[in-house]
Amino acid sequence: MTFKSKLVLSVSALLFLVAPVFAALAMNAAECEALFEKADTDKDGALAQMEDPKWEQRISHMSTITKKDQGIVTKDQFMQSCKMGEMDGL
């Protein structure tokens, strides 16, 4: 077995073992919903930069956001990122 093969196998095994830990740390749906409702101050179902004081922090953590989406975050985008643990600690 080559070094590269051993490295790939080791990294894969590590990710397999660590993934459940991160999933367990992620917020549940009710916590994500509460966080979104708190941030959505104008209650329009989306987040805009001017209504969320932690905007830059949230955007930088959201893997579901593309460059073109950075002006407004939909509730679906927020919830998906939150359930993946990307909003933890914010």
C-alpha positions as CSV (number, residue, x, y, z in Angstrom):
1,M,0.0,0.0,0.0
2,T,1.4,3.4,-1.0
3,F,1.8,6.3,1.3
4,K,-0.9,8.2,-0.6
5,S,-3.3,5.3,-0.2
6,K,-2.6,5.0,3.5
7,L,-3.1,8.8,3.9
8,V,-6.5,8.7,2.1
9,L,-7.6,5.7,4.1
10,S,-6.6,7.4,7.4
11,V,-8.3,10.7,6.6
12,S,-11.4,8.9,5.5
13,A,-11.5,6.8,8.7
14,L,-11.0,10.0,10.8
15,L,-13.8,11.8,9.1
16,F,-16.1,8.8,9.5
17,L,-15.4,8.8,13.3
18,V,-15.6,12.6,13.8
19,A,-18.7,13.3,11.7
20,P,-21.3,12.0,14.3
21,V,-19.7,14.2,16.9
22,F,-20.2,17.4,14.9
23,A,-23.8,16.3,14.0
24,A,-24.6,15.8,17.6
25,L,-23.3,19.4,18.4
26,A,-25.5,21.0,15.8
27,M,-28.7,22.8,16.9
28,N,-32.0,21.1,16.5
29,A,-34.8,22.4,14.3
30,A,-36.5,24.3,17.2
31,E,-33.3,26.0,18.1
32,C,-32.6,26.9,14.5
33,E,-36.1,28.3,14.1
34,A,-35.8,30.4,17.2
35,L,-32.4,31.8,16.1
36,F,-33.9,32.7,12.7
37,E,-37.0,34.4,14.2
38,K,-34.7,36.4,16.5
39,A,-32.6,37.5,13.5
40,D,-35.5,38.2,11.2
41,T,-36.5,41.5,12.8
42,D,-38.8,42.7,10.0
43,K,-40.5,39.3,9.8
44,D,-40.3,39.0,6.0
45,G,-39.0,35.4,6.1
46,A,-35.5,36.3,5.0
47,L,-32.4,37.9,6.5
48,A,-30.8,41.0,5.1
49,Q,-27.6,42.6,6.3
50,M,-29.2,45.6,7.9
51,E,-31.4,43.6,10.2
52,D,-28.8,41.2,11.5
53,P,-25.9,42.5,13.6
54,K,-24.1,39.2,13.2
55,W,-24.5,39.2,9.4
56,E,-20.8,39.0,8.5
57,Q,-20.2,36.2,11.0
58,R,-23.2,34.2,9.8
59,I,-22.4,34.6,6.1
60,S,-18.8,33.5,6.5
61,H,-20.0,30.3,8.2
62,M,-22.7,29.3,5.7
63,S,-21.7,26.8,3.1
64,T,-25.1,27.1,1.4
65,I,-24.5,30.7,0.4
66,T,-23.0,31.6,-2.9
67,K,-21.5,35.0,-3.7
68,K,-24.7,36.1,-5.5
69,D,-26.8,35.2,-2.5
70,Q,-24.9,37.3,0.0
71,G,-27.4,40.2,-0.1
72,I,-30.3,38.2,1.3
73,V,-30.4,34.8,3.1
74,T,-33.7,32.9,2.8
75,K,-35.1,31.0,5.7
76,D,-34.4,27.7,3.9
77,Q,-30.7,28.6,3.4
78,F,-30.4,29.6,7.0
79,M,-32.2,26.5,8.3
80,Q,-30.0,24.2,6.2
81,S,-26.8,25.8,7.4
82,C,-28.0,25.9,11.0
83,K,-29.0,22.2,11.0
84,M,-25.5,21.4,9.7
85,G,-24.0,23.2,12.7
86,E,-22.8,26.2,10.9
87,M,-24.6,28.7,13.2
88,D,-23.3,27.2,16.5
89,G,-21.8,29.8,18.8
90,L,-23.3,32.7,16.8
